[in-house]
Amino acid sequence: MGKNKFINSINEPLNCMYKMSASNSNSLTKDLIITGGHSILVDNLGDYENDNKKYFGYIPMVDDKFLLLACVSNDFKKLENNNVYTYYHIVLESENDDKNFGIYANGILTESISKTVFLKYNFIVLK
């Protein structure tokens, strides 16, 4: 598990924070705030497929679920500030250092980060 600091950049969708509010129409137990470059896992991308592909360059999946970027989904609202945020990532052990997994955050299925990406961004490792 690791953490890093993040200056919210409202003009850069992948480097901006987004919030999905808990409601009766989703499975959130409380609001979820993630970077625009982080994804929830969904069964179908629907109308988001082209916008999602624009950022990734392809259609990424974890097992049988599609990654839907927070910056693309209308369920997330951009946080319009320049605050400094601390964000956290969890890496699950695997024989494949490039593998992502589905994990639940605040009641919704989201992605874990791969060990390769974790090491690339020099996260502060928590013990």
PADO-265868 format. One record per atom (N, C-alpha, C): residue number from 1; atom name; x, y, z. Coordinates in steps of 0.2 Angstrom, whole numbers, padded with zeros to 4 digits. Layout:
N
@lumlo:NUM | kedo:CA | px:X | py:Y | pz:Z
...
***
This chain:
127
@lumlo:1 | kedo:N | px:0004 | py:-0006 | pz:0000
@lumlo:1 | kedo:CA | px:0000 | py:0000 | pz:0000
@lumlo:1 | kedo:C | px:0004 | py:0006 | pz:0000
@lumlo:2 | kedo:N | px:0003 | py:0011 | pz:-0004
@lumlo:2 | kedo:CA | px:0007 | py:0017 | pz:-0004
@lumlo:2 | kedo:C | px:0002 | py:0023 | pz:-0005
@lumlo:3 | kedo:N | px:0006 | py:0029 | pz:-0004
@lumlo:3 | kedo:CA | px:0002 | py:0035 | pz:-0005
@lumlo:3 | kedo:C | px:0006 | py:0040 | pz:-0009
@lumlo:4 | kedo:N | px:0003 | py:0046 | pz:-0011
@lumlo:4 | kedo:CA | px:0007 | py:0051 | pz:-0015
@lumlo:4 | kedo:C | px:0003 | py:0057 | pz:-0014
@lumlo:5 | kedo:N | px:0006 | py:0063 | pz:-0016
@lumlo:5 | kedo:CA | px:0003 | py:0069 | pz:-0016
@lumlo:5 | kedo:C | px:0000 | py:0071 | pz:-0023
@lumlo:6 | kedo:N | px:-0005 | py:0075 | pz:-0023
@lumlo:6 | kedo:CA | px:-0008 | py:0077 | pz:-0030
@lumlo:6 | kedo:C | px:-0010 | py:0084 | pz:-0029
@lumlo:7 | kedo:N | px:-0008 | py:0088 | pz:-0034
@lumlo:7 | kedo:CA | px:-0011 | py:0095 | pz:-0035
@lumlo:7 | kedo:C | px:-0016 | py:0094 | pz:-0040
@lumlo:8 | kedo:N | px:-0022 | py:0096 | pz:-0038
@lumlo:8 | kedo:CA | px:-0028 | py:0095 | pz:-0042
@lumlo:8 | kedo:C | px:-0027 | py:0100 | pz:-0048
@lumlo:9 | kedo:N | px:-0028 | py:0097 | pz:-0054
@lumlo:9 | kedo:CA | px:-0027 | py:0101 | pz:-0060
@lumlo:9 | kedo:C | px:-0033 | py:0101 | pz:-0064
@lumlo:10 | kedo:N | px:-0037 | py:0106 | pz:-0064
@lumlo:10 | kedo:CA | px:-0044 | py:0106 | pz:-0067
@lumlo:10 | kedo:C | px:-0044 | py:0106 | pz:-0074
@lumlo:11 | kedo:N | px:-0038 | py:0108 | pz:-0077
@lumlo:11 | kedo:CA | px:-0038 | py:0108 | pz:-0085
@lumlo:11 | kedo:C | px:-0035 | py:0102 | pz:-0088
@lumlo:12 | kedo:N | px:-0033 | py:0097 | pz:-0083
@lumlo:12 | kedo:CA | px:-0030 | py:0091 | pz:-0086
@lumlo:12 | kedo:C | px:-0035 | py:0085 | pz:-0083
@lumlo:13 | kedo:N | px:-0039 | py:0082 | pz:-0087
@lumlo:13 | kedo:CA | px:-0044 | py:0077 | pz:-0084
@lumlo:13 | kedo:C | px:-0041 | py:0071 | pz:-0080
@lumlo:14 | kedo:N | px:-0036 | py:0069 | pz:-0083
@lumlo:14 | kedo:CA | px:-0033 | py:0063 | pz:-0079
@lumlo:14 | kedo:C | px:-0029 | py:0065 | pz:-0073
@lumlo:15 | kedo:N | px:-0028 | py:0071 | pz:-0072
@lumlo:15 | kedo:CA | px:-0024 | py:0074 | pz:-0066
@lumlo:15 | kedo:C | px:-0029 | py:0078 | pz:-0062
@lumlo:16 | kedo:N | px:-0035 | py:0077 | pz:-0062
@lumlo:16 | kedo:CA | px:-0040 | py:0081 | pz:-0058
@lumlo:16 | kedo:C | px:-0044 | py:0076 | pz:-0054
@lumlo:17 | kedo:N | px:-0046 | py:0078 | pz:-0048
@lumlo:17 | kedo:CA | px:-0050 | py:0074 | pz:-0044
@lumlo:17 | kedo:C | px:-0057 | py:0074 | pz:-0046
@lumlo:18 | kedo:N | px:-0061 | py:0068 | pz:-0045
@lumlo:18 | kedo:CA | px:-0068 | py:0068 | pz:-0047
@lumlo:18 | kedo:C | px:-0071 | py:0064 | pz:-0041
@lumlo:19 | kedo:N | px:-0078 | py:0066 | pz:-0040
@lumlo:19 | kedo:CA | px:-0082 | py:0063 | pz:-0034
@lumlo:19 | kedo:C | px:-0088 | py:0060 | pz:-0037
@lumlo:20 | kedo:N | px:-0089 | py:0054 | pz:-0035
@lumlo:20 | kedo:CA | px:-0096 | py:0051 | pz:-0036
@lumlo:20 | kedo:C | px:-0099 | py:0051 | pz:-0029
@lumlo:21 | kedo:N | px:-0105 | py:0054 | pz:-0029
@lumlo:21 | kedo:CA | px:-0109 | py:0054 | pz:-0023
@lumlo:21 | kedo:C | px:-0113 | py:0048 | pz:-0022
@lumlo:22 | kedo:N | px:-0113 | py:0046 | pz:-0016
@lumlo:22 | kedo:CA | px:-0118 | py:0040 | pz:-0014
@lumlo:22 | kedo:C | px:-0125 | py:0042 | pz:-0015
@lumlo:23 | kedo:N | px:-0129 | py:0037 | pz:-0018
@lumlo:23 | kedo:CA | px:-0136 | py:0038 | pz:-0019
@lumlo:23 | kedo:C | px:-0139 | py:0032 | pz:-0019
@lumlo:24 | kedo:N | px:-0146 | py:0032 | pz:-0020
@lumlo:24 | kedo:CA | px:-0150 | py:0026 | pz:-0020
@lumlo:24 | kedo:C | px:-0149 | py:0022 | pz:-0027
@lumlo:25 | kedo:N | px:-0146 | py:0026 | pz:-0032
@lumlo:25 | kedo:CA | px:-0145 | py:0023 | pz:-0039
@lumlo:25 | kedo:C | px:-0138 | py:0019 | pz:-0040
@lumlo:26 | kedo:N | px:-0134 | py:0020 | pz:-0035
@lumlo:26 | kedo:CA | px:-0128 | py:0016 | pz:-0035
@lumlo:26 | kedo:C | px:-0126 | py:0013 | pz:-0029
@lumlo:27 | kedo:N | px:-0121 | py:0009 | pz:-0028
@lumlo:27 | kedo:CA | px:-0120 | py:0004 | pz:-0023
@lumlo:27 | kedo:C | px:-0115 | py:0007 | pz:-0018
@lumlo:28 | kedo:N | px:-0114 | py:0014 | pz:-0018
@lumlo:28 | kedo:CA | px:-0109 | py:0017 | pz:-0014
@lumlo:28 | kedo:C | px:-0111 | py:0017 | pz:-0007
@lumlo:29 | kedo:N | px:-0107 | py:0016 | pz:-0002
@lumlo:29 | kedo:CA | px:-0109 | py:0017 | pz:0005
@lumlo:29 | kedo:C | px:-0107 | py:0024 | pz:0008
@lumlo:30 | kedo:N | px:-0103 | py:0027 | pz:0004
@lumlo:30 | kedo:CA | px:-0101 | py:0034 | pz:0005
@lumlo:30 | kedo:C | px:-0098 | py:0037 | pz:-0001
@lumlo:31 | kedo:N | px:-0098 | py:0043 | pz:-0002
@lumlo:31 | kedo:CA | px:-0095 | py:0047 | pz:-0008
@lumlo:31 | kedo:C | px:-0088 | py:0044 | pz:-0009
@lumlo:32 | kedo:N | px:-0086 | py:0044 | pz:-0016
@lumlo:32 | kedo:CA | px:-0080 | py:0041 | pz:-0018
@lumlo:32 | kedo:C | px:-0076 | py:0047 | pz:-0022
@lumlo:33 | kedo:N | px:-0070 | py:0048 | pz:-0020
@lumlo:33 | kedo:CA | px:-0066 | py:0053 | pz:-0023
@lumlo:33 | kedo:C | px:-0060 | py:0050 | pz:-0026
@lumlo:34 | kedo:N | px:-0059 | py:0050 | pz:-0032
@lumlo:34 | kedo:CA | px:-0053 | py:0047 | pz:-0035
@lumlo:34 | kedo:C | px:-0051 | py:0052 | pz:-0041
@lumlo:35 | kedo:N | px:-0045 | py:0050 | pz:-0043
@lumlo:35 | kedo:CA | px:-0042 | py:0054 | pz:-0049
@lumlo:35 | kedo:C | px:-0046 | py:0053 | pz:-0055
@lumlo:36 | kedo:N | px:-0045 | py:0057 | pz:-0060
@lumlo:36 | kedo:CA | px:-0048 | py:0056 | pz:-0066
@lumlo:36 | kedo:C | px:-0045 | py:0050 | pz:-0070
@lumlo:37 | kedo:N | px:-0039 | py:0049 | pz:-0069
@lumlo:37 | kedo:CA | px:-0036 | py:0043 | pz:-0072
@lumlo:37 | kedo:C | px:-0037 | py:0036 | pz:-0069
@lumlo:38 | kedo:N | px:-0041 | py:0036 | pz:-0063
@lumlo:38 | kedo:CA | px:-0043 | py:0030 | pz:-0060
@lumlo:38 | kedo:C | px:-0050 | py:0028 | pz:-0063
@lumlo:39 | kedo:N | px:-0051 | py:0021 | pz:-0062
@lumlo:39 | kedo:CA | px:-0057 | py:0018 | pz:-0065
@lumlo:39 | kedo:C | px:-0062 | py:0014 | pz:-0061
@lumlo:40 | kedo:N | px:-0068 | py:0014 | pz:-0062
@lumlo:40 | kedo:CA | px:-0072 | py:0009 | pz:-0059
@lumlo:40 | kedo:C | px:-0073 | py:0004 | pz:-0064
@lumlo:41 | kedo:N | px:-0075 | py:-0002 | pz:-0062
@lumlo:41 | kedo:CA | px:-0076 | py:-0008 | pz:-0067
@lumlo:41 | kedo:C | px:-0083 | py:-0009 | pz:-0068
@lumlo:42 | kedo:N | px:-0085 | py:-0009 | pz:-0075
@lumlo:42 | kedo:CA | px:-0092 | py:-0010 | pz:-0077
@lumlo:42 | kedo:C | px:-0093 | py:-0015 | pz:-0082
@lumlo:43 | kedo:N | px:-0099 | py:-0018 | pz:-0082
@lumlo:43 | kedo:CA | px:-0100 | py:-0023 | pz:-0087
@lumlo:43 | kedo:C | px:-0100 | py:-0021 | pz:-0094
@lumlo:44 | kedo:N | px:-0102 | py:-0015 | pz:-0095
@lumlo:44 | kedo:CA | px:-0103 | py:-0012 | pz:-0102
@lumlo:44 | kedo:C | px:-0101 | py:-0004 | pz:-0102
@lumlo:45 | kedo:N | px:-0097 | py:-0002 | pz:-0107
@lumlo:45 | kedo:CA | px:-0095 | py:0005 | pz:-0108
@lumlo:45 | kedo:C | px:-0100 | py:0009 | pz:-0111
@lumlo:46 | kedo:N | px:-0105 | py:0006 | pz:-0115
@lumlo:46 | kedo:CA | px:-0110 | py:0010 | pz:-0118
@lumlo:46 | kedo:C | px:-0108 | py:0016 | pz:-0121
@lumlo:47 | kedo:N | px:-0111 | py:0022 | pz:-0120
@lumlo:47 | kedo:CA | px:-0109 | py:0028 | pz:-0124
@lumlo:47 | kedo:C | px:-0102 | py:0031 | pz:-0122
@lumlo:48 | kedo:N | px:-0099 | py:0028 | pz:-0117
@lumlo:48 | kedo:CA | px:-0093 | py:0030 | pz:-0114
@lumlo:48 | kedo:C | px:-0087 | py:0027 | pz:-0118
@lumlo:49 | kedo:N | px:-0088 | py:0022 | pz:-0123
@lumlo:49 | kedo:CA | px:-0083 | py:0018 | pz:-0126
@lumlo:49 | kedo:C | px:-0078 | py:0023 | pz:-0129
@lumlo:50 | kedo:N | px:-0080 | py:0027 | pz:-0134
@lumlo:50 | kedo:CA | px:-0076 | py:0031 | pz:-0138
@lumlo:50 | kedo:C | px:-0072 | py:0036 | pz:-0134
@lumlo:51 | kedo:N | px:-0075 | py:0039 | pz:-0129
@lumlo:51 | kedo:CA | px:-0071 | py:0044 | pz:-0124
@lumlo:51 | kedo:C | px:-0066 | py:0040 | pz:-0120
@lumlo:52 | kedo:N | px:-0068 | py:0035 | pz:-0118
@lumlo:52 | kedo:CA | px:-0063 | py:0030 | pz:-0114
@lumlo:52 | kedo:C | px:-0057 | py:0028 | pz:-0118
@lumlo:53 | kedo:N | px:-0059 | py:0026 | pz:-0124
@lumlo:53 | kedo:CA | px:-0053 | py:0024 | pz:-0129
@lumlo:53 | kedo:C | px:-0049 | py:0030 | pz:-0130
@lumlo:54 | kedo:N | px:-0051 | py:0036 | pz:-0131
@lumlo:54 | kedo:CA | px:-0047 | py:0041 | pz:-0132
@lumlo:54 | kedo:C | px:-0041 | py:0042 | pz:-0127
@lumlo:55 | kedo:N | px:-0043 | py:0041 | pz:-0121
@lumlo:55 | kedo:CA | px:-0037 | py:0042 | pz:-0116
@lumlo:55 | kedo:C | px:-0033 | py:0036 | pz:-0115
@lumlo:56 | kedo:N | px:-0036 | py:0030 | pz:-0116
@lumlo:56 | kedo:CA | px:-0032 | py:0024 | pz:-0115
@lumlo:56 | kedo:C | px:-0028 | py:0022 | pz:-0122
@lumlo:57 | kedo:N | px:-0032 | py:0023 | pz:-0127
@lumlo:57 | kedo:CA | px:-0029 | py:0021 | pz:-0134
@lumlo:57 | kedo:C | px:-0031 | py:0014 | pz:-0136
@lumlo:58 | kedo:N | px:-0035 | py:0010 | pz:-0131
@lumlo:58 | kedo:CA | px:-0037 | py:0004 | pz:-0132
@lumlo:58 | kedo:C | px:-0043 | py:0003 | pz:-0127
@lumlo:59 | kedo:N | px:-0046 | py:-0003 | pz:-0126
@lumlo:59 | kedo:CA | px:-0051 | py:-0004 | pz:-0122
@lumlo:59 | kedo:C | px:-0049 | py:-0009 | pz:-0116
@lumlo:60 | kedo:N | px:-0046 | py:-0006 | pz:-0111
@lumlo:60 | kedo:CA | px:-0044 | py:-0011 | pz:-0105
@lumlo:60 | kedo:C | px:-0049 | py:-0014 | pz:-0101
@lumlo:61 | kedo:N | px:-0047 | py:-0020 | pz:-0099
@lumlo:61 | kedo:CA | px:-0052 | py:-0024 | pz:-0095
@lumlo:61 | kedo:C | px:-0048 | py:-0027 | pz:-0089
@lumlo:62 | kedo:N | px:-0052 | py:-0029 | pz:-0084
@lumlo:62 | kedo:CA | px:-0049 | py:-0033 | pz:-0078
@lumlo:62 | kedo:C | px:-0054 | py:-0039 | pz:-0078
@lumlo:63 | kedo:N | px:-0051 | py:-0044 | pz:-0080
@lumlo:63 | kedo:CA | px:-0055 | py:-0050 | pz:-0080
@lumlo:63 | kedo:C | px:-0061 | py:-0049 | pz:-0085
@lumlo:64 | kedo:N | px:-0067 | py:-0049 | pz:-0083
@lumlo:64 | kedo:CA | px:-0073 | py:-0048 | pz:-0088
@lumlo:64 | kedo:C | px:-0076 | py:-0041 | pz:-0087
@lumlo:65 | kedo:N | px:-0073 | py:-0037 | pz:-0084
@lumlo:65 | kedo:CA | px:-0075 | py:-0030 | pz:-0083
@lumlo:65 | kedo:C | px:-0071 | py:-0025 | pz:-0087
@lumlo:66 | kedo:N | px:-0075 | py:-0020 | pz:-0089
@lumlo:66 | kedo:CA | px:-0072 | py:-0014 | pz:-0093
@lumlo:66 | kedo:C | px:-0070 | py:-0009 | pz:-0088
@lumlo:67 | kedo:N | px:-0064 | py:-0005 | pz:-0089
@lumlo:67 | kedo:CA | px:-0062 | py:0000 | pz:-0085
@lumlo:67 | kedo:C | px:-0065 | py:0007 | pz:-0087
@lumlo:68 | kedo:N | px:-0069 | py:0010 | pz:-0083
@lumlo:68 | kedo:CA | px:-0072 | py:0016 | pz:-0085
@lumlo:68 | kedo:C | px:-0069 | py:0022 | pz:-0081
@lumlo:69 | kedo:N | px:-0065 | py:0026 | pz:-0085
@lumlo:69 | kedo:CA | px:-0062 | py:0032 | pz:-0081
@lumlo:69 | kedo:C | px:-0067 | py:0037 | pz:-0078
@lumlo:70 | kedo:N | px:-0065 | py:0039 | pz:-0072
@lumlo:70 | kedo:CA | px:-0069 | py:0044 | pz:-0068
@lumlo:70 | kedo:C | px:-0070 | py:0050 | pz:-0072
@lumlo:71 | kedo:N | px:-0065 | py:0052 | pz:-0076
@lumlo:71 | kedo:CA | px:-0065 | py:0059 | pz:-0080
@lumlo:71 | kedo:C | px:-0070 | py:0058 | pz:-0086
@lumlo:72 | kedo:N | px:-0072 | py:0052 | pz:-0088
@lumlo:72 | kedo:CA | px:-0076 | py:0051 | pz:-0093
@lumlo:72 | kedo:C | px:-0083 | py:0050 | pz:-0091
@lumlo:73 | kedo:N | px:-0084 | py:0047 | pz:-0085
@lumlo:73 | kedo:CA | px:-0091 | py:0045 | pz:-0083
@lumlo:73 | kedo:C | px:-0095 | py:0051 | pz:-0080
@lumlo:74 | kedo:N | px:-0101 | py:0052 | pz:-0082
@lumlo:74 | kedo:CA | px:-0106 | py:0057 | pz:-0080
@lumlo:74 | kedo:C | px:-0108 | py:0056 | pz:-0072
@lumlo:75 | kedo:N | px:-0106 | py:0050 | pz:-0070
@lumlo:75 | kedo:CA | px:-0108 | py:0049 | pz:-0063
@lumlo:75 | kedo:C | px:-0103 | py:0052 | pz:-0058
@lumlo:76 | kedo:N | px:-0097 | py:0054 | pz:-0061
@lumlo:76 | kedo:CA | px:-0092 | py:0058 | pz:-0057
@lumlo:76 | kedo:C | px:-0093 | py:0065 | pz:-0059
@lumlo:77 | kedo:N | px:-0092 | py:0070 | pz:-0054
@lumlo:77 | kedo:CA | px:-0091 | py:0077 | pz:-0055
@lumlo:77 | kedo:C | px:-0084 | py:0079 | pz:-0053
@lumlo:78 | kedo:N | px:-0082 | py:0083 | pz:-0057
@lumlo:78 | kedo:CA | px:-0075 | py:0086 | pz:-0057
@lumlo:78 | kedo:C | px:-0075 | py:0091 | pz:-0050
@lumlo:79 | kedo:N | px:-0070 | py:0090 | pz:-0046
@lumlo:79 | kedo:CA | px:-0069 | py:0095 | pz:-0041
@lumlo:79 | kedo:C | px:-0065 | py:0101 | pz:-0043
@lumlo:80 | kedo:N | px:-0068 | py:0106 | pz:-0043
@lumlo:80 | kedo:CA | px:-0066 | py:0113 | pz:-0046
@lumlo:80 | kedo:C | px:-0062 | py:0117 | pz:-0041
@lumlo:81 | kedo:N | px:-0056 | py:0114 | pz:-0039
@lumlo:81 | kedo:CA | px:-0051 | py:0118 | pz:-0035
@lumlo:81 | kedo:C | px:-0044 | py:0116 | pz:-0037
@lumlo:82 | kedo:N | px:-0039 | py:0119 | pz:-0033
@lumlo:82 | kedo:CA | px:-0032 | py:0118 | pz:-0034
@lumlo:82 | kedo:C | px:-0029 | py:0115 | pz:-0028
@lumlo:83 | kedo:N | px:-0033 | py:0111 | pz:-0024
@lumlo:83 | kedo:CA | px:-0031 | py:0109 | pz:-0018
@lumlo:83 | kedo:C | px:-0025 | py:0103 | pz:-0019
@lumlo:84 | kedo:N | px:-0021 | py:0102 | pz:-0014
@lumlo:84 | kedo:CA | px:-0017 | py:0096 | pz:-0014
@lumlo:84 | kedo:C | px:-0020 | py:0091 | pz:-0010
@lumlo:85 | kedo:N | px:-0021 | py:0085 | pz:-0014
@lumlo:85 | kedo:CA | px:-0024 | py:0079 | pz:-0011
@lumlo:85 | kedo:C | px:-0018 | py:0074 | pz:-0010
@lumlo:86 | kedo:N | px:-0020 | py:0069 | pz:-0005
@lumlo:86 | kedo:CA | px:-0016 | py:0063 | pz:-0004
@lumlo:86 | kedo:C | px:-0020 | py:0058 | pz:-0006
@lumlo:87 | kedo:N | px:-0017 | py:0054 | pz:-0011
@lumlo:87 | kedo:CA | px:-0021 | py:0048 | pz:-0013
@lumlo:87 | kedo:C | px:-0017 | py:0041 | pz:-0012
@lumlo:88 | kedo:N | px:-0021 | py:0036 | pz:-0011
@lumlo:88 | kedo:CA | px:-0018 | py:0030 | pz:-0009
@lumlo:88 | kedo:C | px:-0019 | py:0024 | pz:-0015
@lumlo:89 | kedo:N | px:-0015 | py:0020 | pz:-0015
@lumlo:89 | kedo:CA | px:-0016 | py:0014 | pz:-0020
@lumlo:89 | kedo:C | px:-0014 | py:0007 | pz:-0016
@lumlo:90 | kedo:N | px:-0017 | py:0002 | pz:-0018
@lumlo:90 | kedo:CA | px:-0016 | py:-0004 | pz:-0015
@lumlo:90 | kedo:C | px:-0013 | py:-0009 | pz:-0021
@lumlo:91 | kedo:N | px:-0008 | py:-0013 | pz:-0020
@lumlo:91 | kedo:CA | px:-0005 | py:-0017 | pz:-0024
@lumlo:91 | kedo:C | px:-0007 | py:-0024 | pz:-0022
@lumlo:92 | kedo:N | px:-0010 | py:-0029 | pz:-0026
@lumlo:92 | kedo:CA | px:-0011 | py:-0035 | pz:-0023
@lumlo:92 | kedo:C | px:-0005 | py:-0040 | pz:-0026
@lumlo:93 | kedo:N | px:-0003 | py:-0045 | pz:-0023
@lumlo:93 | kedo:CA | px:0002 | py:-0049 | pz:-0025
@lumlo:93 | kedo:C | px:0000 | py:-0053 | pz:-0031
@lumlo:94 | kedo:N | px:0004 | py:-0054 | pz:-0035
@lumlo:94 | kedo:CA | px:0003 | py:-0059 | pz:-0041
@lumlo:94 | kedo:C | px:0010 | py:-0061 | pz:-0044
@lumlo:95 | kedo:N | px:0009 | py:-0066 | pz:-0048
@lumlo:95 | kedo:CA | px:0015 | py:-0068 | pz:-0052
@lumlo:95 | kedo:C | px:0017 | py:-0064 | pz:-0058
@lumlo:96 | kedo:N | px:0012 | py:-0060 | pz:-0060
@lumlo:96 | kedo:CA | px:0012 | py:-0055 | pz:-0065
@lumlo:96 | kedo:C | px:0012 | py:-0048 | pz:-0062
@lumlo:97 | kedo:N | px:0018 | py:-0044 | pz:-0063
@lumlo:97 | kedo:CA | px:0018 | py:-0038 | pz:-0060
@lumlo:97 | kedo:C | px:0014 | py:-0032 | pz:-0064
@lumlo:98 | kedo:N | px:0012 | py:-0034 | pz:-0070
@lumlo:98 | kedo:CA | px:0008 | py:-0030 | pz:-0073
@lumlo:98 | kedo:C | px:0000 | py:-0030 | pz:-0072
@lumlo:99 | kedo:N | px:-0002 | py:-0035 | pz:-0068
@lumlo:99 | kedo:CA | px:-0009 | py:-0037 | pz:-0067
@lumlo:99 | kedo:C | px:-0013 | py:-0032 | pz:-0063
@lumlo:100 | kedo:N | px:-0018 | py:-0030 | pz:-0065
@lumlo:100 | kedo:CA | px:-0023 | py:-0026 | pz:-0060
@lumlo:100 | kedo:C | px:-0028 | py:-0031 | pz:-0058
@lumlo:101 | kedo:N | px:-0032 | py:-0029 | pz:-0052
@lumlo:101 | kedo:CA | px:-0037 | py:-0033 | pz:-0050
@lumlo:101 | kedo:C | px:-0043 | py:-0028 | pz:-0048
@lumlo:102 | kedo:N | px:-0049 | py:-0031 | pz:-0048
@lumlo:102 | kedo:CA | px:-0055 | py:-0028 | pz:-0045
@lumlo:102 | kedo:C | px:-0055 | py:-0028 | pz:-0038
@lumlo:103 | kedo:N | px:-0056 | py:-0022 | pz:-0035
@lumlo:103 | kedo:CA | px:-0057 | py:-0022 | pz:-0028
@lumlo:103 | kedo:C | px:-0063 | py:-0017 | pz:-0026
@lumlo:104 | kedo:N | px:-0066 | py:-0018 | pz:-0020
@lumlo:104 | kedo:CA | px:-0071 | py:-0013 | pz:-0019
@lumlo:104 | kedo:C | px:-0069 | py:-0007 | pz:-0015
@lumlo:105 | kedo:N | px:-0071 | py:-0001 | pz:-0017
@lumlo:105 | kedo:CA | px:-0070 | py:0005 | pz:-0013
@lumlo:105 | kedo:C | px:-0076 | py:0008 | pz:-0012
@lumlo:106 | kedo:N | px:-0078 | py:0009 | pz:-0005
@lumlo:106 | kedo:CA | px:-0084 | py:0012 | pz:-0003
@lumlo:106 | kedo:C | px:-0090 | py:0009 | pz:-0006
@lumlo:107 | kedo:N | px:-0090 | py:0002 | pz:-0008
@lumlo:107 | kedo:CA | px:-0095 | py:-0002 | pz:-0010
@lumlo:107 | kedo:C | px:-0096 | py:-0002 | pz:-0018
@lumlo:108 | kedo:N | px:-0091 | py:0001 | pz:-0022
@lumlo:108 | kedo:CA | px:-0091 | py:0000 | pz:-0029
@lumlo:108 | kedo:C | px:-0085 | py:-0003 | pz:-0031
@lumlo:109 | kedo:N | px:-0086 | py:-0007 | pz:-0037
@lumlo:109 | kedo:CA | px:-0080 | py:-0011 | pz:-0039
@lumlo:109 | kedo:C | px:-0075 | py:-0006 | pz:-0043
@lumlo:110 | kedo:N | px:-0069 | py:-0006 | pz:-0041
@lumlo:110 | kedo:CA | px:-0064 | py:-0002 | pz:-0044
@lumlo:110 | kedo:C | px:-0058 | py:-0006 | pz:-0046
@lumlo:111 | kedo:N | px:-0053 | py:-0002 | pz:-0049
@lumlo:111 | kedo:CA | px:-0047 | py:-0006 | pz:-0050
@lumlo:111 | kedo:C | px:-0041 | py:-0005 | pz:-0045
@lumlo:112 | kedo:N | px:-0037 | py:-0010 | pz:-0044
@lumlo:112 | kedo:CA | px:-0031 | py:-0009 | pz:-0041
@lumlo:112 | kedo:C | px:-0026 | py:-0007 | pz:-0046
@lumlo:113 | kedo:N | px:-0020 | py:-0005 | pz:-0043
@lumlo:113 | kedo:CA | px:-0015 | py:-0003 | pz:-0047
@lumlo:113 | kedo:C | px:-0010 | py:-0009 | pz:-0048
@lumlo:114 | kedo:N | px:-0007 | py:-0010 | pz:-0054
@lumlo:114 | kedo:CA | px:-0002 | py:-0015 | pz:-0054
@lumlo:114 | kedo:C | px:0005 | py:-0013 | pz:-0051
@lumlo:115 | kedo:N | px:0009 | py:-0018 | pz:-0049
@lumlo:115 | kedo:CA | px:0015 | py:-0017 | pz:-0046
@lumlo:115 | kedo:C | px:0020 | py:-0013 | pz:-0050
@lumlo:116 | kedo:N | px:0020 | py:-0014 | pz:-0057
@lumlo:116 | kedo:CA | px:0024 | py:-0010 | pz:-0061
@lumlo:116 | kedo:C | px:0022 | py:-0003 | pz:-0061
@lumlo:117 | kedo:N | px:0016 | py:-0001 | pz:-0062
@lumlo:117 | kedo:CA | px:0014 | py:0006 | pz:-0061
@lumlo:117 | kedo:C | px:0015 | py:0009 | pz:-0055
@lumlo:118 | kedo:N | px:0014 | py:0005 | pz:-0049
@lumlo:118 | kedo:CA | px:0016 | py:0007 | pz:-0043
@lumlo:118 | kedo:C | px:0023 | py:0009 | pz:-0042
@lumlo:119 | kedo:N | px:0027 | py:0005 | pz:-0044
@lumlo:119 | kedo:CA | px:0035 | py:0007 | pz:-0044
@lumlo:119 | kedo:C | px:0037 | py:0012 | pz:-0048
@lumlo:120 | kedo:N | px:0033 | py:0013 | pz:-0054
@lumlo:120 | kedo:CA | px:0035 | py:0019 | pz:-0059
@lumlo:120 | kedo:C | px:0034 | py:0025 | pz:-0056
@lumlo:121 | kedo:N | px:0029 | py:0026 | pz:-0051
@lumlo:121 | kedo:CA | px:0027 | py:0033 | pz:-0049
@lumlo:121 | kedo:C | px:0030 | py:0034 | pz:-0042
@lumlo:122 | kedo:N | px:0034 | py:0030 | pz:-0039
@lumlo:122 | kedo:CA | px:0038 | py:0031 | pz:-0033
@lumlo:122 | kedo:C | px:0033 | py:0033 | pz:-0027
@lumlo:123 | kedo:N | px:0028 | py:0029 | pz:-0026
@lumlo:123 | kedo:CA | px:0024 | py:0030 | pz:-0020
@lumlo:123 | kedo:C | px:0027 | py:0029 | pz:-0014
@lumlo:124 | kedo:N | px:0025 | py:0033 | pz:-0009
@lumlo:124 | kedo:CA | px:0028 | py:0032 | pz:-0002
@lumlo:124 | kedo:C | px:0025 | py:0025 | pz:0001
@lumlo:125 | kedo:N | px:0029 | py:0020 | pz:0002
@lumlo:125 | kedo:CA | px:0026 | py:0014 | pz:0004
@lumlo:125 | kedo:C | px:0024 | py:0014 | pz:0012
@lumlo:126 | kedo:N | px:0018 | py:0012 | pz:0013
@lumlo:126 | kedo:CA | px:0015 | py:0012 | pz:0020
@lumlo:126 | kedo:C | px:0016 | py:0005 | pz:0023
@lumlo:127 | kedo:N | px:0018 | py:0005 | pz:0029
@lumlo:127 | kedo:CA | px:0019 | py:-0002 | pz:0032
@lumlo:127 | kedo:C | px:0014 | py:-0003 | pz:0037
***
